Each structure stands twice: as structure tokens, then as C-alpha cells.
């Protein structure tokens, strides 16, 4: 089944994750259990990147987005092994700390896998879907060129007088 993402839906989810990520980086996280407080920010960062890519590229497959997220996340984490005055100065800012971090951590890599995996699993299982998948009988697909009449009777067979039925009749006549 092909995933179709609503940009509005993904924008709202991304905003929610950003707020949660800011909470994870604030004093609010001091009241959270230690494990959650230590690892939630990196996990939410990967989740946010996944949702952001889903927002920007709504037709890209879940696997493609997950691969891009992990390559990007591991690249950012690996870049933290490089230290020069100019990049360390950027890392000392709030924007720098939130985007590229300050120090390398293997646990952060594990958090990226968990965050990306959770997003991909939610998407594949339909938890992030805002509408009915196009291959469900009786579902109206409003995309241009979609043949809604093929499933109008619930059998999946073309309904007489529809574009699907007429197309099949034309093909039969051509043989």
C-alpha cells in the first residue's frame, strides 16, 4: 500500500514533537525519570527529522525517509568528533546545540534509531494516517486520475458505465 501523507497533518505532528523536544531540553525534564530525561531529546530529534522529511516529501516511501534520517543523524553525530573554533562557537549557541549537538555519543545513535524506528512503525501501521487508504473498498480517492468507480460496488470489479468498464470494453473490442 502506498503511503500518502497530509502536509497539514505532518506539520501539526512536527510542531508537537518540537514542543516536546524543547520540554526535554528544559528544566521540565528534571522531574522525568532519569532514563527518559537523558534520552528523550535525541529520540525526539530523530522523530522530528522523520516527520519534517515526510512533510517536505509526502510521496517518498517510509523506508526512503527512514534511511535518509539515519544517514543524516549519524552524519551529524559523527561531525561532533570534529572540533574547530568556528564550529565549537556555533555549538555553544542554542541553535547550534539543538541542530548539531556538542559531543559525540553512542547512546545518541541508539536514540536516533529508536526515534526513526518509532516514526516508521507508526506510519506503516497507520497511526499517522489521517484518512482511509486508497485500496479500501468504498473509499473515495480524490487524486487526479483516480478511478473511484472500480471499487464503488465493493467487489473491486469495474461498475458498468464507468471509465474502468468502458476501458475494458474498448480493450476487448480491440482484440
Secondary structure per residue as TSV (DSSP state, phi and psi in degrees):
chain	resnum	aa	ss	phi	psi
A	1	X	-	360.0	135.5
A	2	X	-	-83.8	133.2
A	3	X	-	-82.3	131.4
A	4	X	-	-117.8	125.7
A	5	X	-	-105.3	138.2
A	6	X	-	-87.8	124.2
A	7	X	H	-63.3	-38.9
A	8	X	H	-63.1	-45.4
A	9	X	H	-60.8	-45.6
A	10	X	H	-70.9	-31.6
A	11	X	H	-65.4	-42.3
A	12	X	H	-65.9	-43.4
A	13	X	H	-63.2	-40.4
A	14	X	H	-62.6	-42.8
A	15	X	H	-62.3	-41.1
A	16	X	H	-63.2	-43.2
A	17	X	H	-66.9	-36.6
A	18	X	H	-63.0	-43.3
A	19	X	H	-62.6	-43.3
A	20	X	H	-64.1	-38.8
A	21	X	H	-65.3	-39.4
A	22	X	H	-64.4	-39.0
A	23	X	H	-63.9	-37.8
A	24	X	H	-66.3	-26.6
A	25	X	T	-95.0	0.9
A	26	X	S	-104.8	-175.9
A	27	X	G	-67.9	-16.9
A	28	X	G	-59.1	-34.3
A	29	X	G	-70.0	-12.0
A	30	X	G	-65.1	-23.9
A	31	X	G	-90.6	-3.1
A	32	X	S	-83.9	159.0
A	33	X	-	-57.2	145.2
A	34	X	H	-52.5	-46.3
A	35	X	H	-62.1	-44.8
A	36	X	H	-64.9	-44.8
A	37	X	H	-61.9	-38.4
A	38	X	H	-72.3	-33.6
A	39	X	H	-114.0	-6.8
A	40	X	H	-68.3	-37.3
A	41	X	H	-62.8	-46.2
A	42	X	H	-67.4	-38.1
A	43	X	H	-65.1	-45.4
A	44	X	H	-67.6	-31.2
A	45	X	H	-62.2	-47.0
A	46	X	H	-65.4	-39.0
A	47	X	H	-61.8	-42.5
A	48	X	H	-64.7	-41.0
A	49	X	H	-64.2	-41.8
A	50	X	H	-59.2	-49.3
A	51	X	H	-64.4	-39.0
A	52	X	H	-62.9	-41.2
A	53	X	H	-68.3	-36.4
A	54	X	H	-63.2	-34.2
A	55	X	H	-68.8	-45.2
A	56	X	H	-75.0	-32.9
A	57	X	-	-127.5	75.5
A	58	X	T	-66.4	-15.8
A	59	X	T	-102.7	-3.4
A	60	X	S	-69.3	141.8
A	61	X	-	-66.8	157.0
A	62	X	H	-59.5	-43.6
A	63	X	H	-63.2	-39.9
A	64	X	H	-64.2	-44.5
A	65	X	H	-63.3	-43.6
A	66	X	H	-60.8	-42.9
A	67	X	H	-63.3	-44.9
A	68	X	H	-62.7	-42.3
A	69	X	H	-60.7	-46.8
A	70	X	H	-68.1	-40.7
A	71	X	H	-62.9	-44.6
A	72	X	H	-62.9	-47.4
A	73	X	H	-63.0	-45.5
A	74	X	H	-67.2	-33.2
A	75	X	H	-64.6	-44.4
A	76	X	H	-64.0	-43.7
A	77	X	H	-64.5	-42.0
A	78	X	H	-64.1	-32.7
A	79	X	H	-65.2	-18.5
A	80	X	T	-72.6	-10.0
A	81	X	T	-78.0	-16.6
A	82	X	-	-90.5	130.1
A	83	X	-	-129.6	121.2
A	84	X	-	-140.9	154.1
A	85	X	H	-54.5	-41.7
A	86	X	H	-66.7	-40.2
A	87	X	H	-79.6	-32.7
A	88	X	H	-66.5	-34.1
A	89	X	H	-65.0	-39.8
A	90	X	H	-66.6	-41.5
A	91	X	H	-63.0	-24.8
A	92	X	T	-76.9	-10.0
A	93	X	S	-87.7	162.9
A	94	X	H	-62.4	-46.0
A	95	X	H	-61.8	-44.2
A	96	X	H	-63.1	-43.5
A	97	X	H	-63.8	-39.6
A	98	X	H	-75.8	-29.3
A	99	X	H	-93.8	-45.4
A	100	X	H	-118.6	-0.7
A	101	X	-	69.5	-174.3
A	102	X	S	-127.1	-27.3
A	103	X	S	-144.9	149.8
A	104	X	-	-72.4	141.2
A	105	X	-	-150.6	127.5
A	106	X	H	-66.0	-33.3
A	107	X	H	-65.3	-31.0
A	108	X	H	-64.4	-39.1
A	109	X	H	-61.2	-41.2
A	110	X	H	-64.4	-39.3
A	111	X	H	-63.6	-37.3
A	112	X	H	-63.5	-41.2
A	113	X	H	-64.0	-42.6
A	114	X	H	-65.5	-46.8
A	115	X	H	-63.3	-45.1
A	116	X	H	-66.9	-42.3
A	117	X	H	-63.3	-40.3
A	118	X	H	-63.7	-41.9
A	119	X	H	-64.9	-44.9
A	120	X	H	-64.6	-42.1
A	121	X	H	-63.9	-42.6
A	122	X	H	-62.2	-39.5
A	123	X	H	-70.2	-43.7
A	124	X	H	-67.7	-36.7
A	125	X	H	-82.6	-5.0
A	126	X	T	93.1	5.8
A	127	X	T	-67.4	-25.0
A	128	X	T	-99.1	0.2
A	129	X	-	-76.8	134.3
A	130	X	-	-98.6	-9.8
A	131	X	S	-141.0	178.7
A	132	X	-	-79.0	137.0
A	133	X	-	-58.6	151.3
A	134	X	T	-67.8	-20.5
A	135	X	T	-93.8	12.6
A	136	X	S	-87.2	127.5
A	137	X	T	-55.5	136.4
A	138	X	T	87.9	-7.4
A	139	X	-	-78.5	134.7
A	140	X	-	-91.6	121.7
A	141	X	-	-103.3	115.1
A	142	X	-	-89.6	7.6
A	143	X	S	-69.3	149.1
A	144	X	T	-61.8	130.6
A	145	X	T	86.7	-2.7
A	146	X	-	-72.1	140.6
A	147	X	-	-104.1	87.7
A	148	X	G	-72.6	-25.0
A	149	X	G	-71.8	-19.8
A	150	X	G	-65.5	-23.9
A	151	X	G	-116.2	10.9
A	152	X	T	-63.6	-31.7
A	153	X	T	-92.9	2.2
A	154	X	S	83.5	-11.0
A	155	X	S	-90.7	-16.4
A	156	X	S	87.3	-8.0
A	157	X	S	-87.7	148.9
A	158	X	-	-60.7	141.1
A	159	X	-	-88.0	136.0
A	160	X	T	-55.2	135.3
A	161	X	T	88.1	-1.0
A	162	X	S	-94.7	171.3
A	163	X	H	-59.3	-38.0
A	164	X	H	-65.1	-47.4
A	165	X	H	-65.4	-42.1
A	166	X	H	-64.7	-38.4
A	167	X	H	-63.7	-39.5
A	168	X	H	-68.3	-37.9
A	169	X	H	-64.1	-39.9
A	170	X	H	-65.4	-39.3
A	171	X	H	-67.2	-38.3
A	172	X	H	-66.3	-37.5
A	173	X	H	-70.3	-25.1
A	174	X	H	-77.0	-16.3
A	175	X	-	-96.2	360.0
